[in-house]
Amino acid sequence: MVANLPPSRQGGEMKDCVIVEECLELTRQLRANGFARKCVFCTSNSNDYGAPHPNLATDFAAVNLTFTTNLPWAVHEVRT
C-alpha cells in the first residue's frame, strides 16, 4: 500500500491490500498444515489486481495459489 503497488493505488483504499494479504496468509496456513488441494484467488477487479500483477504473481506462486478472473473456471478448478 505504501509504495502504491497493485493492488494498491495512489489515493486508493487499503481494502484491496487487506483482501490479498488475508488470502495469502490463509493459504500459507493451509499449506503449513498439509492442505495440498488447489487454491484459487478469483476476482472481477482486474483493474486493481492485474492478471495478476507481477508483484502479486510471485507471492501467489510461493503458496501455490492460482489467480483468475473467471468464476466458473475457479469453481471447476477447486472441484477437480
C-alpha positions, -999 to 999 in steps of 0.1 A, spaced: 0 0 0 27 25 10 46 20 -23 13 23 -43 20 -11 -60 -10 -31 -71 -35 -39 -57 -29 -5 -40 -31 27 -60 -23 63 -51 -53 78 -33 -69 44 -31 -82 24 -2 -63 -3 17 -91 -29 14 -77 -45 -17 -44 -50 0 -60 -65 31 -80 -89 9 -48 -102 -7 -29 -104 25 -57 -123 42 -60 -147 13 -22 -153 12 -20 -158 50 -49 -183 49 -32 -202 21 1 -202 39 -15 -216 70 -34 -242 50 -2 -253 32 17 -254 65 -9 -278 79 -7 -302 49 -35 -289 27 -24 -299 -8 -56 -293 -28 -59 -264 -53 -64 -229 -40 -77 -202 -63 -79 -164 -59 -108 -152 -81 -117 -116 -86 -135 -95 -111 -114 -65 -101 -87 -68 -128 -80 -30 -127 -65 -32 -92 -53 -68 -92 -40 -72 -128 -37 -106 -143 -22 -109 -116 3 -80 -114 39 -93 -113 43 -82 -77 14 -105 -68 23 -134 -91 55 -141 -70 35 -141 -37 8 -163 -53 33 -188 -67 51 -191 -33 20 -207 -18 7 -224 -50 -23 -201 -52 -38 -197 -87 -52 -163 -99 -82 -160 -122 -110 -135 -131 -132 -163 -143 -155 -176 -115 -169 -207 -134 -133 -218 -141 -123 -212 -104 -152 -233 -92 -142 -261 -117 -106 -260 -105 -113 -264 -68 -138 -292 -75 -113 -313 -95 
